C-alpha cells in the first residue's frame, strides 16, 4: 500500500515541480499584503502585551495560509471527477481507496508546508520575532492534513464549481477571519466564542501562537486537532470507497 500512496503522491509532485516558480510567487502575494497592511500599517498602533502585533499576526497567517493551500490543493479532484473523468483511471486501478486518499493528502501537505516556509522567510524579513520548534511544525502539518481532508470530502461530494465556490464562501472565509487569526477569540460574543472554539483553525492558531511565545500548550487543543484528523480521514476513505463500489 505504501507503493500505491507513493504513486499517487508522485503524480502530484511532478505537476507541482513543473509549476514550482509560479507556485512560490503566487504564495508570496497574500502574506506580503497581510504583513504590510496589518503588521506595518494597523499593527503599529496595537499593543498585544507580548510583543508587536506582527509577532502576534504571523502564527495566525501561517494557520490561515496552510488551511487555504491544503484545501485548494484538493479542489482539482472535483474537476477530475466531474469534468475530466480522469478519476476513473484510479477507480479502475488496483490502488486501494485509502492509498489514494493518503497520497492526495500528502501532496496537499507538501504544498502547504512549502507555502508556510515561504511565509516564515518573509516574516523574518519583515522583522517578526517567533520561534520554530518541532511541535510548531507538527501542528502545521496536522492543520494541513485536516483541511486537505475537508477539501477532498468537498471535491468528492459537490457537483459543480459553483458549489465548491460556495463551500469556500460559507465555510473557509468565515474561519479565515474569526478563528483567532487576526485577533483573540476572547473578544467575540459568548455564544459565537463557543462555536468558534469548536473549529479546528482556532486551535491551530492558538497552539502556534502559544508555542511561538513560550506560553502554556493546550493538550485539549492538540487532542481536538488529532480527533478531527482521524475522523475526517475515515470519512474521506468511506466516500471514495462508496464511489468505487
N, C-alpha and C positions, 0 to 999 in steps of 0.2 A: 504493500500500500504506500510505503514511503516513495517508491519509484513513481507511482501514479501522482502523488502530491507534487513531487518534483517536476513531473512532466507538465502539469497544469501551471505551476508557478513559472517554469522556464519560458513557456509561451508568452506570458505577460511580461516577463523580464526582457525578452528580446524586443517586444514592442516598445517598452519604456526606454531601453538602451538607445534605440534609434531616434527617440524623441527627447533625450535627456536634457539637451541645452534649452529647448523650448520649455520643457517642464520646469527646470530650475528658474529660468527668467520669469515665467508666469507666476511661480510660487513666491517671488520676491515682492510683487506689486502690493498685495493687500497688507502684509506685515509692515512694510515701509510706511504705508499710509496710516495704519493704526498707530505706529510709534511716533510719527510726526504729529498727527492730529491730537492723539490722547497723551502720549508721553512727553513731547516737547511743547505742544500747544496748551491744551487743557491741563496737562499734568503739572505744569509749573506752579499752578495756583492751588494744588491739592496736597495736603499733608496726610499721609497714611499712618503716621506714628511709628512705622517700622522702616522707613526709608522713602525714597522718591516714589511717585506714582508709577513711573516707568518700571521700577523694580516689582511693584505690585502687579503691573499690567502684563508683563512678559509671560508668566505662567498661565494666565488666562488665555493669552493669544496662542500659546502652544497647545492648550487643550482644545480651543476653538478650531485651530487650523488642522490638527490631527483628526478631529471629528469630520470636518468638511472633506478633507483629502481622502480619508478612508472610505467614507460613504460614496463620494463621487467616483472613486476608483471602481466600484462595483456596478454603477449605473449602466455601463456598456453591456452588461449581461442582459439587460432588458431588451436592447436592440438586437442582440444575438438571438434572443428567444422569440421575439415578436416579428421582427422585420427581416433580419438576415437569415434566420433559421439555421445558423451555424451551431447553435447549442445542441441541435440534434446529433451532430457528429460525436459529441461527448456522450450523449444519452445512449447511443447505439454501440459505443465502445465498451470494453470490459472494465473501464475505470469505475470504481465504486463512487456512489454519491458523496460519501464522507470525504473521500480523497479530493474530489472536485471542489467541494466547499472549502476544505482546508487549503488547497492550492491557491484558490482565488483570494481567500482571506490573507494568506501570507504575502501575496503580491500587493494587496492593498496596504498591509502593514509596512512593507518596504517603501512604498510611495509616501506614506505618512511620516515615516522616520527620516527619509531624505528631506522632506519639506520642513520637518521640525529642526533638523540640523542647520538648514539654511536660516531659519528664524533665530536660532541660538547665535550664529555668527553675526547676523545683523544686529541683534540685541546688544551684544558686546561692543560692536562698532558704535552704537548709539549711546554707550556709556552705562548700560544696565549692569547691576551687580546681583548675581544669583549663582547658586551652587548647583552643579550637576552631579548626582550620585547614582549608583546602580539602581536604587529604589525609584528614583525620579524617572529613569529610562524604562523600568518595568511598568510603571503606572502609565506612561505614554504609550507603550506597546499594547497594554490591556485596553486603553481607550481606543486605539486604532482597531483592535480586534472587535470590540463591541460595535462600533459604528460601521465597520465593514460588514458585520453580520446583519445589522439593520439594513444597510444598503443592498445586500444580497437578498434578504427577505422581500424588500420592496420591489427589486428588479424582477423577482420570480413570481410576483403576485399581481402587480398592476398591469394594465392592458395598454396604456398609451403614454406618450411622452408628457402629455398634459397632466396625467395622474402623477408621474414622477415629479414634475414641477410643483404640483400641489403638495406633495409629501415634503418637499424642501420648504415650501412656504409655511405650512401649518405645523411642522414638527421641528425641523432643524433651525429655521430662522428664529423662532421664539427662544429656543435653548441658547442660541448664539449670544443673545443679549441678556438673558435672565439668569443663567446658571453660574453666576459668580465669576464671569469672565472679565467684566469691567468694573464691578462693584460687589461689595459683600451682600450676600443674600439676607443678612440680618436686617437690612433696610426695607425689605419687602413687607407688605401686609401679612398678618399671621397665617391666614388660610393659604395664600399664594406661596408663602415661605415653605410651608409643609409640603405642598405639591412639588415645588422646585427641588426640595431636598430629596425627593424620591427619584430624581432623574440622574442618569449616570454622569453627564457632563459636569454637574455640580460637584460631585465627589472627586472627579478628576481635577477640576480647578482648585478645590480646597486642598487636596493632597499635594499637588505640585507646589502650591504656594507655601504650605506648611514645611515641606521638605526644603524648599529654597531658602526660607527664613529661619531654619532650625527650630521650628515650633513642634508641638506635640502632634504625632501622627495618629490619625483615627483608624484604629483596626476595623471598626464598623464600616467605614467608607471603603476600605480595601476589600472587606468581605462582600459588600454590596456590588462592587465592580466585578469581582470574581463570579458572583451569582448571575449577574447579567450576562457575562461572557459565556458561561456554561449553558444557561437556559436558551440563549439566542442561538448558540451553535446547534443545539438539539433541534430547535425549530427550523433552522436552515436545512439541516440534514433531512428532516421529515418532509419539508416542502419539496426538495429536489427528488426525494425517494418516491413521493406520490406522482410527480410529473413523469419520472422514468418508468414507473409501473403502469 
